[in-house]
Amino acid sequence: MDSGDMQKPLHLFPNPEKDKQRFNIWVCSIGGDIIGLDNDDIYKYRRVCHAHFEEKFCYRYKKLSDIAIPTLNLPGPTSLAKFTLLDERRPLRQMQHDQPRNLPSTSK
């Protein structure tokens, strides 16, 4: 995500193996092309600019609290329902394609 400020520190995504739920929330919050990437690649190679975090999540020296979630200057909301569907071995985009479609009921 391009936040346009090269002076702000960049933060690692939460480790998907240690904190899968928060990792998934960060991925869905950021959205865009990151959703189609492998979770390990996101954790190893992607960063989130400090400008995307509310001050209440920030400590001294630009550190983030353990409950920090990027919420500022983001493209748009993403469904919270997706957070519980992720598997650490499959990217979100693949998980979305695997979900059943809304089909009309055949029961009466």
N, C-alpha and C positions, 0 to 999 in steps of 0.2 A: 504494500500500500504506500503510495507516495504522499507524504504529508507536507512536503515542500519546505521543511526546516531541517537543514543539515546540522544545526547546532544542538539539537535535542538528542539525549541518549537513546539508544535502541535496547529493547528488552527481549530476552529469549521467551519463546512460548513455554508454557508449563510442560514438564516431561509427560508425554502421553502414557508412559508405563506406570508412573507414580501417581499422577493426578489426571486421569482420563477425562473426568467430567469437566474440570476447569479448562483443560486443553480443548475439548470440543466446544465449549462456550466461546473461547477466544477465536477459534477457527470460524464459527458461525457468525460471530460479531464482525470479524474482518471481512468475510465473504469474498466475492470476486473469484479470481483464478485459483486462489489458495485452496478452495473447497475441493478441487479435483486432484490435489497433490497427495502423495503418500504421507502419512502421519510422521514417519521417521524423517523424511526430507524436510517437512515443515519445521520440526523441532531442531534439526541440525543446521538448516540454511536460512530460515526466515526469521525476521525480527519485527517488532512493533515499536513505532516511535513513541516517545514519552508523551507527546502531545495528544495521544488518544486515551489518556487516563485522567480521571478526575483527581483533583488535589487530595481528596480524602483518602486515596489509595497510595499516596506518595510519602516516603520518609525522607530523612536527610540524605544528601548525596545522591539524589535521584533514584533511590531504591524504591521498589514497590512492595506493598503489603502482600501477604500470602493469599488474600481474597480479591486482589486487584483483577478487574475485567476491563478491557478496552470498550469505552462507551462514547467517546467524543470524536467528532469529525469523521464519522464512518458513513459508508454509502447508504445504508438503510437497515431496517430491522429484519431479522431472520427468525423463523419459527423456533421457539424454545423446545418444541416437541422433538426436533431432530437431535438434540443433545443426548438423549438416552439411547438413540438408535445406532450410534457409532461403534465400530469395532476397531481396535488399534491397528489391525492389519489391513483394513480396507478404507480407502478415502471416502469422504462424505458423498461425493458425486455418485460413486458406485452404489453406496447404500441407498441413495434416493431412487436409483433405477431399479433396485431390488424390491422396493416397497410395492404392495398390491395397490392397484388402481381402485378408485371409487366406482364400483359397479352397482347397478340397481339390484335390489334384493329380489330373490326368486321365491321367497316365502310369502304367504298371505296372511 
